[in-house]
Amino acid sequence: VYDYPTIDALAAHLSGDAPTTAGPSRAASAEPIAIVGIGCRFPGARGPEAFWNLLREGVDAVAPVPQGRWRDDLYHPEPGTRGRHYSPRGGFLDAVDSFDAGFFDISPNEADRMDPQQRILLETTWEAFEDAGIAMSSLAGTDTGVFVGVSTSDYRALQFGSPEWLDHHAGTGNAASIAANRISYLFDLQGPSLAVDTACSSSLLAVHLASESLRQGDCGVAVAGGVNLMLTPDLTVAFSQARMLSPESKCKAFDAAADGYVRGEGCGMVVLKRLSDAVRDGDPIVAVIRASAVNQDGRTNGLTAPNGVSQQRVIRQALSRAGVDPLAVQYVEAHGTGTPLGDPIEMHAIRAVYGEGRRADQPLYVGSVKTNIGHLEAAAGVASLVKTAMALRARTVVPHLHFSQWNPEIALDGAPIDVPRAEIAWPGTTSPMAAVSAFGFGGTNVHVVLEAAPASQALVEDHSPVETAARVVPLLLSARTPAAL
């Protein structure tokens, strides 16, 4: 927090003989971060508005594997069958092979060698800045940062399995680092640019790192999120052998019938600014990140076994950094995969931190977007973040699907914690607050504390009639080039 030019200066401060000097203040290092733009492609929903409608309507977007996506001879209903998977459904995107290379000034040959994850990241990043009302050209040459969570590379496996296909674009087209660096290169963004892989917590960790980078002054604007595409059945087969997946292809988080998760794909990117900068610039603030934290499980009963104590610790650390009492939080968007082992451990950590001392008139709701769209793995955290940010903006808690009764291993000990089975108004408060968790299956945990945008800066969804008879309003049209316009 503090920076001293010499040991003597530090000693003088500790002895009380000198005033605090250079370095970011505690206030600056703890400044909230505003979410000012969202771009997303999730199963059953292209764009934030479509995604919000899907959530409000309680849609389960899990569907059969798209025709022609995978080999169709690897399915076998019996779990554990060697070389086969037992999960015929998932959360899939449409037309992942489609890309307007010319829009991004990329040659067709190079685009053909680019992992579709890189392609969809470019499109979703552009859409996020559009949503924020920021022209990409205005960011050229600035210290704008790019932080991307990406974990798998099915397209690399497809290409590198046939060496005769490889050309000079195959290396950059399938490198995880280039998933972030290409965005920086194409738009001339000169701030930090990095890819993050902590499996299921990758994209939320990317948001955490972007927020910290903004607070430290490494960048003035940041775009962060993650992507996950399932272009081969290989990991589905591997996870089937580990019995991680739901035979019913339903994510039944926290339910007595929970039997594993269903894989999903998608991409989400959010544009971030320091709150003071967003207010100064008049940006449409969706929600505010008060603070976040990251830690690791360390040695547990197994490499993929979660650690409830570590989960409690990361939650408490995020709340402490935010200066927020756990009882001030009304909603937690859980990691909530729907596994018999993970669900009780996570809920007990939530109860221990958020349930302690909570009265009946202070209910805490817990939900998981995975019940709608499946587990997006590297993009799961940002999907949870987008859902929660939009819920705060709308002051609405959306339904949690596939829930009938609590897993008998979950002991709430009388704490007023429940899952929302229908859309409800945000629990009565003038200060809506929420939190989001993402846990990597290798043990990296991330927790983010959010609050609603300041009332004077919020992007208000007002559908009331507007009197327009006495005035003329402009209709704005924009396009990438004059010919396109």
N, C-alpha and C positions, 0 to 999 in steps of 0.2 A: 504494500500500500504506500509506503514511504520510500524515498530514495535519498541517500546521504552521500555526498561526494567523498568523504573520508571516514575512517573509523573514529577519529576524534569528534567529528560532527555528530555521529551516531551516539557516542558516549555522552556528549554534551546534552543531547536531547533526552537521553535516558535519565540523566542526573537533574533535568529540569533547568539547565543553565542556558538553553538556546531554544528559539521557536522552531516549530516544524517548518521544513523547507521544501525543496522541489519534490516532484512526483505527483501522480494523480491522488486526489483526496479520497477519503472513504466515501464521500457522497458521490463523487464521479465514478468510482469503481463499482458502486452499487446502483447506478442509474438504470431505471427500467428501460426496456427495449420495446418499441412499437412494431407490431405487425401491420404493414401498410398495403400489402398486396399478396394475392394468392393465385397460383396457377396449379391446376391439378388434373390428372386423368386417373380415375379410380373405376373399378368394375361397376358397370351400369351407370356411370356418370362422367361426362366430360365437362369439366369446369366446376367452379365452386357453387354456382347456383343450382346446377343439376345435382350435385352431391348433397347439398342441403335439403333439396326436395326428397331425395332418396332416403335420407336419414329421418326426416319428419314423417314420411309415409311408412317407415318400418319395413323397407324393402330388403329382402335377402337376394343379393346380386350374384350369388354363387351359381354356376352353370356348368354344363358339360364342356369338356375340352373342345375348343373350336376345331371344326373340320380342317384336316390337313396340318394342324399345328404339330402333333406328335405322331409317332408310330402308334397304331391302334391295337397292336397285338400284345401289349405289355400289361394289360389289366387282368388281374385275377382276384376274385372276391375274398379269397382266403388269406388273411394276414400272415406274413412270414414266408410266403411262397418265393423261392429263390429267383431273383432276377425279375420280379414282377411287383407292381404296385396295386394297392387295393382302394385307391382314391380316384374315381373317375371324374370328379368335378373339382372346380376351383373358381377363384375370382379372377376372371380374365378380361383383358381389354380387347376392343375391336381394332382391326386394321393396324397391327403393330408393325407391319411391313411397309406402311405408307409413309412417305416423307417428301416434302417439297425442298429438294436440295438447292434449287435455284434461289429460293427465298433467302437462304443463308450463304449464298455465293460459294457453294460447295459443288465440285464436279460430280457427275453421276458415278464415275468410277470410284472416287473416294467414298461417296455416300454408300455405295454397295458394300464396302469393306468395314464401314462403321457399325459397331454394335448398335442395334436399335435402341438400347438404353441411352447411348449418347445422343441419338437423334431426338428421342422423346424429351430428354433433358433440355435440349436447345429450344424445342417448341414450348415446353412448359415454363421455362425461364422467361421467354419472351412474353408469354401470357400473364405471368406474375407481374412483370413490370407494366404491362398494359393495364392490369387491374389496379395497380398503384397510381396510374396516371403519370408515369415517368417514361419519357422517350429514351430509348436505348442510346441514341446518338448523343444525348446530353451527358452520358456517363463515360464516354470515350476519353481515355487518358486520366481518369480519376482513380482514386484508391479503393474503388468498389471491390468487395471481397466475394468469393464464390466458395461455398462449402457443400460438398455432395456426399451423401451416404450411398455406397454401392458395394455389393458383396459378391454377387454371382456374375458369371460371364459365359452363359450358354452359347452365345454366338461365337466366342473364341473357340470353344470346343468343336463347334460345327466346322469352322474354317480350318483350324490347325490339325484337325483329323485328316485333312486332304491337302498335303503340302503343295500339290500342283495348283491349287486355287490361290495360294498366297502371292501377294505382290507387295510393293513398298508401302501401301496404305494399311496393310493388315496389322502391323505392329501398333501404330498409333490408334487405329480404329478399334482396338480391343484392349488397350491399356486402361486400367482403372483410373490412374492419375489423369489421363486425358479427358475423362468424363467431366472433370471440373476445369481442367486447363483449356479445353477447346472453347468453353463458354467465355473464359477470360480472353482468349486469343481473338475470337471472332468479333467480340464487342469492344476490344481494347480496354479491358478492365484490369487495372494494375495493382489492386490490393491483394491480400492473401488468396491463394487458390489451391484447394486441396481436396482429395478424396479420403473418405473415412470408411473403415470396415470394422465394425464390432458386431456384425451379423444383425440381429433383430433390433438393436438399439442404434444402428448406424445413423439414420436420418435425424433422430432426436439429438444425438451427440453432435451432429453437424450444426444443428440450431444452437446448441449450447456453446460450441466453439465460436460460431459467428457472433453470438451475443457478447461473449468475453472479448472477442477481437474489437467489436464496436466500443465496448467500455474502455479498452486499453488505448483506443485511438489508432489502431492499426488500419482501420477502414472507416469511411463515413457512411457508407451504405453497404449492405450485405444481402446476398440471396443464398438461401440454404434449404436443404431438403434431401430427398433421396429418390431412388428408382429401383424397381425390381421387375424383371420380365422372366417368364418361364418358357423358354424356347425349345427345351428338350425335356424329356421325362426323367432324366438321370437323377436329379435330387429327389424327385417324388418317389422313385424306386428306393433310394438310399434311406429316406425318412420313413418309408413304409417298413423297411427292414428293422428300423429302430422303434417301430410301433408308435411313432409320434403323431400320426395323422388319424383323423376321425373316419371310421368306416362309413359313416352316414354322410360325410362331407358337410357337416354342420359344426360350427364353432359354438359350443354351448357353455360359454364362460360362467363359472361359479355354480352351475347347475349340477344336480345329483347325477344326471345322465352324461356329464362331460366325458368324452372319450378320445380327445385329441383335437388337433386343429386342422383347418383346411387351408391349403396354400393359396396365395393370391398375388396379383401383380398390380403395379400402378406406379405413379410418379406424382410427387408433390413438391413445390418450391414456394417459399415465402420470402417476401422482401422485408427486410428489417432496417430500422433506423433507431438511433437513440431517441427516447421519447421527447426530449427537449427540441431536437432537430425536427422531428415529425410535427410537433405543435407549431414550431416556427414556420415550417413550410406549408402548413395547412393541409397536410396529408390526411386521407381518409383512414383513420385508425380502426382496424378490426378488433384488436385486443392488445393487451400489454403483457409482456413477459416481465414479471417482477424479479425473478431470479431462477437459477437452475444449478444442478450439481451432478457430478458423476463419480462413481466409485466402482470397485470390483469385488466379486464374491470371495476371491482367494480360493483356498483349498476346501472343497465341500465333499459330499459323499460320492461325487462323480463329476466329470468335466462339465456336463450339461445340467447338473442338479443346482437349483437356486439356493440362495442363502438368505433366509428371512431377516437375520440380524443386519446384514449389509443393506437390504432393501429399506429397513427402518432407518438406518444411518443416512442413506442418501436422501430420503424424504425429509428427515430432520435438518440436514445440512441445507437443502434448498429453502426450507421454510425459514431457517435462521438467517440466511443471506437476504431473504426477501423481507425480513422483519415482520413476518405474518404469524399470527396465532393459528394453530391447526383448526381451532373451532371457527375461524373466520372463513374457512373453505367449505363450500356447499356441494361441490361435485368433484369426483376423481375419475378421470378417464384412465382406466387400468390397462396394464399390459394384456391381461385377460385372454389367454390363448385357448382356454378350454381343456387343459390337461389335468388329469386327476392329481398329479403331484404339484404342479405349479400354482394352480388356483388357490388351494388352501394356504400355501405359504404366503402368497401375495396378499390375500384378504386378511390374514392374521397380522401382517405388517401394517396394512391400512388401518385395521382396527386399533392396533397398539398406538399409532401416532394420531390418527384423526378421530378415533372413537373415544379416547380417554377423556372423561369429564363432559362428554357431549350429552345435552339434554334432549328430551323427546321433541321439544319445539325447535331444535336445531338439527333437523335430519341431514344426513349425508347420503347422497346418491352416488352410486358407482356403476359405470357402464364400460362397454368395450366395442369399438367400431368393428372389431374382427367378426362379430356376429352378423354384420351386414355384408362385408366385402372379403372376408377371409383374412388371413395373416399375410400382410405384404412384405414380411421379412425386412429387408434393408429399408423399405419405404414405410414400414408400419408406424414408426414413431411420428413421422410428419403427417400421416393420415389421421392419427389420434389428435395431433396438435391442431390441424385444420378444423376437424370436427368440433373440438372444444372452443376454439376461438370464435367460430361462427355461432355456437350455442350461447356464448357470453354476449355476443353482439345482439342476438335475437332474444336474450333473456328467456331461453327455452331449453329444457332438458328433453332430449329425444329418446325414443324407445330403445331398450336393450332387448335383443331378440333371443329366442330359443331358451327361455328361462321359465321353469315351472316351480322348482323348489331348490333350496340351498343344498349344495354338496354336504352330506352329513359330516364330513371332516372339517367343515368350516364352523368354528365356534365364535359367534359374535358377542357372547357374554352380555346380552342385553343392550349393547350399543345400538342407537337408532340409525342403522345403516341398511340401505335397501337398493335394489336395482329398479330403474324405472321401466315398467312394462308398457307404458303409453306415454305420449307426449304430455309434458306438464310445464306449467309456468315455473320460472326459476324460483327456488324457495325464497320467501319474502325477505328481502334485504335491499338496502340502498347501495351496497358494495359487493356486487357479484364477484366471486372468486372461485377458481378451479385449479386443478393440478393434473398433470399428465405424466405417466410412467412408461418407460420402455426398457426392457431387459434383454440383453443379448444372450444367446444360449451358451456362450463361452464365459458369461459372468459379468459383463460390463453393464452397469445399471445407470440410468439417467432419469432424473425427475425435474419437472419444470412447473413453476408456480405462475399462474396467469390471473389477471383481473380484467374486468370490463374496461373499455376505453373511457377516458374522461368524457363526461356528458357533453361538454362543449365541442369535443373533437370527434365523437363517434360517428361512424357511417350509419345513419339511421335508415332503416327500411320502412318508409312511410308510404303506404299504398292508398292514402286517403285522396279524394277528388281534389284537383287543383283548378282554381279559377284561372282560365287562360284567355277569356274573351277580350280582355282589354290590353293584352300584351303579345308581342311576337318573341318567339324563342328560337335560337339557332339549332339547326340540325347539323352535327359535325360528322364528316366522313373522313376516314384516314386509310392509308394503304402504304405498303412498303415502297412502291415506286409510282411515278406519275402514270405509267401505262396501266398498272394494276388499279389505280384509283379511277 
